[in-house]
């Protein structure tokens, strides 16, 4: 037969129904092991209940101010809001900025060609390619 250990604890707490109480009483009349278990549990419960209630000293646990926590929480919200604003600005700038027009050789020639022709520091260009004959030059 199975030992009703759970019923013993419920019996000591006064939580058994009539049918469970009759099952437990019938089992306790024939099982010395369960009677000894019930007596042990009863002694432990009585010993625990007889212990004095100890009051903790007031200065044992530091009761901090709740304001610094709220203060730090407020700064976190400010930083999160600032990060969100920066992200929105970057996104809008990316979406609203037109694509730059690609540069081609004609644009470069028109932009920098005038400078070359007007600036006396720029003379005819001399390009020397290493490995070629030193006498070969390419002039503008």
URWORA-V15723 format. One record per residue. RES is the residue in one small letter. NEAR is the number of other ideal C-beta (glycine too) atoms within 12 Angstrom. D_LAST is the distance of its C-alpha to the last C-alpha in Angstrom with 2 decimals. Layout:
BEGIN
res=RES near=NEAR d_last=D_LAST
res=RES near=NEAR d_last=D_LAST
END
This chain:
BEGIN
res=x near=11 d_last=112.54
res=x near=11 d_last=109.40
res=x near=20 d_last=109.77
res=x near=26 d_last=108.93
res=x near=19 d_last=107.08
res=x near=19 d_last=105.20
res=x near=29 d_last=108.52
res=x near=31 d_last=109.89
res=x near=22 d_last=107.15
res=x near=19 d_last=107.53
res=x near=28 d_last=111.33
res=x near=23 d_last=111.00
res=x near=13 d_last=108.74
res=x near=10 d_last=111.27
res=x near=14 d_last=108.87
res=x near=20 d_last=110.84
res=x near=13 d_last=112.24
res=x near=9 d_last=115.85
res=x near=11 d_last=114.95
res=x near=20 d_last=112.63
res=x near=19 d_last=115.31
res=x near=16 d_last=117.94
res=x near=25 d_last=115.62
res=x near=30 d_last=114.90
res=x near=21 d_last=118.57
res=x near=16 d_last=119.62
res=x near=25 d_last=117.04
res=x near=24 d_last=118.00
res=x near=12 d_last=121.67
res=x near=14 d_last=120.77
res=x near=22 d_last=117.71
res=x near=13 d_last=118.24
res=x near=18 d_last=114.59
res=x near=28 d_last=113.48
res=x near=21 d_last=116.28
res=x near=15 d_last=115.06
res=x near=25 d_last=111.44
res=x near=27 d_last=112.61
res=x near=17 d_last=114.53
res=x near=18 d_last=111.52
res=x near=23 d_last=109.21
res=x near=19 d_last=111.84
res=x near=15 d_last=112.23
res=x near=16 d_last=108.43
res=x near=18 d_last=108.14
res=x near=13 d_last=111.09
res=x near=11 d_last=109.64
res=x near=12 d_last=106.25
res=x near=12 d_last=107.94
res=x near=10 d_last=110.08
res=x near=10 d_last=107.10
res=x near=7 d_last=106.75
res=x near=8 d_last=103.96
res=x near=7 d_last=101.69
res=x near=7 d_last=100.03
res=x near=9 d_last=96.60
res=x near=8 d_last=96.00
res=x near=8 d_last=93.91
res=x near=7 d_last=91.37
res=x near=9 d_last=90.85
res=x near=8 d_last=88.14
res=x near=8 d_last=85.54
res=x near=9 d_last=85.21
res=x near=9 d_last=81.77
res=x near=10 d_last=80.65
res=x near=10 d_last=79.05
res=x near=10 d_last=76.78
res=x near=11 d_last=74.15
res=x near=12 d_last=73.68
res=x near=13 d_last=73.22
res=x near=13 d_last=70.90
res=x near=14 d_last=68.66
res=x near=14 d_last=68.81
res=x near=14 d_last=67.61
res=x near=14 d_last=64.55
res=x near=14 d_last=63.72
res=x near=14 d_last=63.86
res=x near=14 d_last=61.58
res=x near=14 d_last=58.98
res=x near=14 d_last=59.26
res=x near=14 d_last=58.86
res=x near=14 d_last=55.79
res=x near=14 d_last=54.20
res=x near=14 d_last=55.00
res=x near=14 d_last=53.43
res=x near=14 d_last=50.21
res=x near=14 d_last=50.13
res=x near=15 d_last=50.67
res=x near=15 d_last=47.91
res=x near=14 d_last=45.39
res=x near=13 d_last=46.52
res=x near=12 d_last=46.31
res=x near=12 d_last=42.86
res=x near=12 d_last=41.66
res=x near=11 d_last=43.29
res=x near=11 d_last=42.36
res=x near=11 d_last=38.71
res=x near=8 d_last=36.50
res=x near=8 d_last=34.08
res=x near=7 d_last=30.55
res=x near=7 d_last=28.19
res=x near=9 d_last=25.72
res=x near=12 d_last=22.04
res=x near=10 d_last=19.62
res=x near=11 d_last=15.86
res=x near=11 d_last=16.34
res=x near=13 d_last=18.23
res=x near=14 d_last=15.76
res=x near=15 d_last=12.94
res=x near=14 d_last=15.57
res=x near=13 d_last=16.86
res=x near=16 d_last=14.02
res=x near=16 d_last=11.39
res=x near=12 d_last=13.85
res=x near=14 d_last=14.22
res=x near=18 d_last=10.67
res=x near=15 d_last=10.85
res=x near=10 d_last=14.42
res=x near=11 d_last=14.62
res=x near=8 d_last=14.48
res=x near=8 d_last=14.48
res=x near=15 d_last=10.94
res=x near=11 d_last=8.84
res=x near=11 d_last=5.54
res=x near=11 d_last=5.88
res=x near=14 d_last=7.92
res=x near=12 d_last=9.67
res=x near=14 d_last=13.03
res=x near=11 d_last=15.34
res=x near=8 d_last=18.97
res=x near=7 d_last=21.01
res=x near=11 d_last=18.42
res=x near=9 d_last=18.70
res=x near=10 d_last=17.39
res=x near=8 d_last=15.97
res=x near=13 d_last=13.48
res=x near=14 d_last=10.00
res=x near=12 d_last=6.86
res=x near=10 d_last=3.82
res=x near=13 d_last=0.00
END
